């Protein structure tokens, strides 16, 4: 059970990195690009189906993607259910 808790926390961190990185341009090459490719490869398979089910919320000219928020909530619920003692 402890391994699951650690994996959930690590995935939460990876999601946070993905969200923060979306605010900045990613370089075309180099070590940061390779790290971000791994982050996207780990998060996109979870986010893509959610994006298909939950459309972005339009706020004027901006569209807010709700899939990361939903993933954070699910991870929080799972951690609360599985990792509290």
N, CA, C and O of each residue as an XYZ file, in Angstrom:
340
protein
N       0.827     -1.195      0.000
C       0.000      0.000      0.000
C       0.866      1.252      0.000
O       0.512      2.260     -0.612
N       1.989      1.186      0.679
C       2.891      2.338      0.741
C       3.437      2.693     -0.641
O       3.624      3.870     -0.948
N       3.690      1.694     -1.465
C       4.198      1.947     -2.819
C       3.156      2.712     -3.636
O       3.497      3.628     -4.385
N       1.903      2.339     -3.490
C       0.826      3.038     -4.205
C       0.768      4.500     -3.764
O       0.600      5.393     -4.595
N       0.904      4.741     -2.483
C       0.894      6.114     -1.963
C       2.051      6.921     -2.533
O       1.876      8.079     -2.912
N       3.213      6.323     -2.594
C       4.381      7.011     -3.150
C       4.171      7.294     -4.637
O       4.468      8.392     -5.109
N       3.661      6.313     -5.371
C       3.411      6.508     -6.804
C       2.370      7.599     -7.055
O       2.514      8.390     -7.987
N       1.333      7.646     -6.235
C       0.328      8.706     -6.372
C       0.944     10.075     -6.127
O       0.640     11.032     -6.839
N       1.809     10.171     -5.119
C       2.471     11.440     -4.832
C       3.401     11.841     -5.977
O       3.425     13.005     -6.379
N       4.158     10.890     -6.497
C       5.069     11.180     -7.612
C       4.280     11.635     -8.832
O       4.685     12.576     -9.514
N       3.159     10.978     -9.117
C       2.342     11.379    -10.263
C       1.752     12.769    -10.035
O       1.617     13.543    -10.982
N       1.398     13.095     -8.791
C       0.899     14.431     -8.462
C       1.967     15.477     -8.776
O       1.661     16.533     -9.331
N       3.219     15.184     -8.421
C       4.334     16.092     -8.710
C       4.521     16.239    -10.219
O       4.729     17.347    -10.714
N       4.448     15.132    -10.946
C       4.602     15.176    -12.403
C       3.497     16.026    -13.029
O       3.755     16.790    -13.959
N       2.279     15.899    -12.527
C       1.173     16.724    -13.036
C       1.429     18.196    -12.733
O       1.165     19.055    -13.574
N       1.932     18.491    -11.560
C       2.236     19.874    -11.198
C       3.307     20.455    -12.126
O       3.202     21.602    -12.558
N       4.330     19.663    -12.428
C       5.369     20.101    -13.368
C       4.758     20.372    -14.733
O       5.104     21.355    -15.388
N       3.851     19.505    -15.164
C       3.202     19.696    -16.471
C       2.413     21.001    -16.497
O       2.491     21.751    -17.470
N       1.667     21.272    -15.456
C       0.846     22.483    -15.418
C       1.728     23.726    -15.400
O       1.491     24.665    -16.160
N       2.731     23.738    -14.550
C       3.611     24.912    -14.463
C       4.376     25.109    -15.769
O       4.571     26.241    -16.211
N       4.807     24.020    -16.381
C       5.564     24.141    -17.629
C       4.710     24.680    -18.768
O       5.240     25.240    -19.728
N       3.399     24.517    -18.673
C       2.530     25.020    -19.750
C       2.489     26.548    -19.770
O       2.027     27.136    -20.748
N       2.956     27.186    -18.731
C       2.984     28.646    -18.666
C       4.206     29.227    -19.364
O       4.254     30.430    -19.624
N       5.201     28.385    -19.673
C       6.464     28.839    -20.240
C       6.742     28.108    -21.546
O       6.309     26.970    -21.729
N       7.466     28.761    -22.454
C       7.839     28.051    -23.692
C       8.868     26.965    -23.396
O       9.780     27.157    -22.592
N       8.706     25.829    -24.056
C       9.635     24.712    -23.885
C      10.676     24.800    -24.992
O      10.320     24.994    -26.155
N      11.967     24.659    -24.652
C      13.001     24.721    -25.691
C      12.824     23.606    -26.721
O      12.239     22.562    -26.430
N      13.335     23.842    -27.916
C      13.208     22.854    -28.987
C      14.120     21.654    -28.792
O      13.851     20.577    -29.326
N      15.203     21.828    -28.029
C      16.118     20.712    -27.785
C      16.801     20.922    -26.436
O      16.650     21.962    -25.795
N      17.554     19.908    -26.028
C      18.291     20.006    -24.776
C      17.682     19.149    -23.687
O      16.677     18.474    -23.909
N      18.289     19.173    -22.505
C      17.835     18.305    -21.421
C      16.439     18.661    -20.911
O      15.678     17.769    -20.537
N      16.090     19.946    -20.891
C      14.751     20.323    -20.427
C      13.695     19.767    -21.373
O      12.641     19.308    -20.934
N      13.978     19.808    -22.660
C      13.040     19.267    -23.647
C      12.835     17.762    -23.428
O      11.712     17.262    -23.494
N      13.931     17.058    -23.167
C      13.814     15.606    -22.936
C      13.009     15.307    -21.683
O      12.204     14.376    -21.668
N      13.221     16.092    -20.629
C      12.450     15.909    -19.395
C      10.974     16.168    -19.663
O      10.112     15.410    -19.219
N      10.688     17.245    -20.394
C       9.290     17.573    -20.675
C       8.641     16.535    -21.588
O       7.444     16.276    -21.465
N       9.405     15.937    -22.496
C       8.866     14.850    -23.318
C       8.434     13.674    -22.440
O       7.399     13.056    -22.688
N       9.230     13.367    -21.415
C       8.873     12.285    -20.479
C       7.632     12.673    -19.678
O       6.728     11.857    -19.497
N       7.589     13.917    -19.200
C       6.426     14.388    -18.430
C       5.160     14.288    -19.274
O       4.135     13.805    -18.793
N       5.218     14.738    -20.527
C       4.052     14.659    -21.405
C       3.691     13.210    -21.712
O       2.510     12.870    -21.780
N       4.690     12.354    -21.899
C       4.406     10.940    -22.170
C       3.717     10.268    -20.985
O       2.913      9.357    -21.178
N       4.021     10.704    -19.765
C       3.405     10.115    -18.575
C       2.014     10.685    -18.286
O       1.166      9.989    -17.727
N       1.778     11.927    -18.657
C       0.505     12.562    -18.292
C      -0.532     12.549    -19.407
O      -1.732     12.518    -19.131
N      -0.100     12.571    -20.636
C      -1.054     12.668    -21.753
C      -2.014     11.473    -21.840
O      -3.188     11.685    -22.142
N      -1.580     10.233    -21.592
C      -2.534      9.118    -21.655
C      -3.685      9.224    -20.642
O      -4.757      8.661    -20.862
N      -3.465      9.935    -19.548
C      -4.526     10.125    -18.557
C      -5.359     11.357    -18.906
O      -6.581     11.345    -18.754
N      -4.704     12.412    -19.371
C      -5.406     13.665    -19.643
C      -6.250     13.611    -20.924
O      -7.326     14.208    -20.974
N      -5.779     12.909    -21.950
C      -6.482     12.884    -23.236
C      -7.916     12.355    -23.110
O      -8.833     13.001    -23.617
N      -8.151     11.210    -22.458
C      -9.545     10.742    -22.338
C     -10.432     11.716    -21.560
O     -11.609     11.880    -21.880
N      -9.865     12.359    -20.541
C     -10.648     13.339    -19.785
C     -10.998     14.548    -20.647
O     -12.106     15.079    -20.564
N     -10.056     14.975    -21.468
C     -10.334     16.097    -22.373
C     -11.443     15.747    -23.354
O     -12.237     16.608    -23.733
N     -11.497     14.486    -23.765
C     -12.564     14.069    -24.678
C     -13.925     14.067    -23.994
O     -14.943     14.322    -24.638
N     -13.951     13.781    -22.692
C     -15.217     13.730    -21.951
C     -15.648     15.097    -21.425
O     -16.838     15.409    -21.408
N     -14.682     15.914    -20.997
C     -14.989     17.212    -20.399
C     -14.391     18.307    -21.282
O     -13.174     18.487    -21.306
N     -15.231     19.029    -21.998
C     -14.692     20.080    -22.874
C     -14.126     21.237    -22.054
O     -14.514     21.435    -20.903
N     -13.215     21.997    -22.646
C     -12.674     23.160    -21.936
C     -13.759     24.189    -21.644
O     -14.709     24.340    -22.413
N     -13.611     24.883    -20.543
C     -14.551     25.936    -20.165
C     -14.073     27.227    -20.818
O     -12.923     27.629    -20.644
N     -14.954     27.867    -21.563
C     -14.604     29.123    -22.227
C     -14.741     30.275    -21.238
O     -15.781     30.457    -20.606
N     -13.654     31.054    -21.121
C     -13.655     32.257    -20.290
C     -13.201     33.383    -21.218
O     -12.011     33.683    -21.311
N     -14.155     33.995    -21.895
C     -13.808     35.007    -22.883
C     -13.063     34.363    -24.027
O     -13.571     33.438    -24.661
N     -11.847     34.848    -24.300
C     -11.044     34.305    -25.394
C     -10.158     33.144    -24.946
O      -9.406     32.591    -25.748
N     -10.245     32.774    -23.667
C      -9.396     31.724    -23.109
C     -10.230     30.473    -22.852
O     -11.384     30.556    -22.432
N      -9.628     29.319    -23.110
C     -10.275     28.051    -22.794
C      -9.511     27.397    -21.633
O      -8.302     27.186    -21.724
N     -10.212     27.082    -20.558
C      -9.599     26.475    -19.373
C      -9.790     24.962    -19.432
O     -10.915     24.464    -19.423
N      -8.677     24.247    -19.491
C      -8.694     22.784    -19.512
C      -8.913     22.283    -18.083
O      -8.097     22.544    -17.199
N     -10.000     21.572    -17.862
C     -10.335     21.093    -16.517
C      -9.721     19.732    -16.188
O      -9.779     19.295    -15.038
N      -9.135     19.060    -17.176
C      -8.625     17.709    -16.933
C      -7.553     17.658    -15.833
O      -7.592     16.722    -15.035
N      -6.602     18.594    -15.734
C      -5.646     18.505    -14.619
C      -6.311     18.665    -13.254
O      -5.911     18.021    -12.284
N      -7.323     19.522    -13.182
C      -8.030     19.715    -11.911
C      -8.722     18.429    -11.499
O      -8.682     18.041    -10.331
N      -9.356     17.768    -12.455
C     -10.041     16.499    -12.168
C      -9.032     15.451    -11.712
O      -9.298     14.698    -10.776
N      -7.878     15.400    -12.366
C      -6.846     14.425    -11.990
C      -6.329     14.711    -10.584
O      -6.127     13.780     -9.804
N      -6.110     15.987    -10.246
C      -5.682     16.334     -8.887
C      -6.723     15.902     -7.860
O      -6.363     15.399     -6.795
N      -7.988     16.085     -8.155
C      -9.052     15.680     -7.226
C      -9.058     14.165     -7.057
O      -9.159     13.667     -5.936
N      -8.950     13.431     -8.158
C      -8.944     11.963     -8.086
C      -7.734     11.473     -7.292
O      -7.863     10.581     -6.453
N      -6.565     12.048     -7.550
C      -5.374     11.645     -6.796
C      -5.557     11.958     -5.312
O      -5.191     11.150     -4.458
N      -6.121     13.124     -5.002
C      -6.354     13.477     -3.605
C      -7.300     12.528     -2.911
O      -7.062     12.128     -1.771
N      -8.379     12.161     -3.594
C      -9.338     11.212     -3.018
C      -8.686      9.841     -2.808
O      -8.859      9.217     -1.761
N      -7.945      9.388     -3.805
C      -7.273      8.091     -3.668
C      -6.247      8.101     -2.536
O      -6.159      7.145     -1.766
N      -5.477      9.175     -2.436
C      -4.496      9.264     -1.348
C      -5.176      9.308      0.005
O      -4.705      8.697      0.965
N      -6.300     10.040      0.085
C      -7.038     10.109      1.352
C      -7.584      8.741      1.744
O      -7.551      8.359      2.913
N      -8.088      8.009      0.750
C      -8.687      6.701      1.030
C      -7.627      5.629      1.320
O      -7.837      4.754      2.161
N      -6.499      5.702      0.625
C      -5.520      4.621      0.723
C      -4.346      4.910      1.657
O      -3.743      3.988      2.205
N      -4.027      6.178      1.834
C      -2.748      6.513      2.487
C      -2.899      7.098      3.884
O      -1.888      7.350      4.540
N      -4.096      7.323      4.360
C      -4.233      7.840      5.725
C      -4.234      6.668      6.703
O      -4.746      5.584      6.425
N      -3.652      6.932      7.828
C      -3.573      5.843      8.821
C      -4.326      6.201     10.056
O      -4.374      5.413     11.000
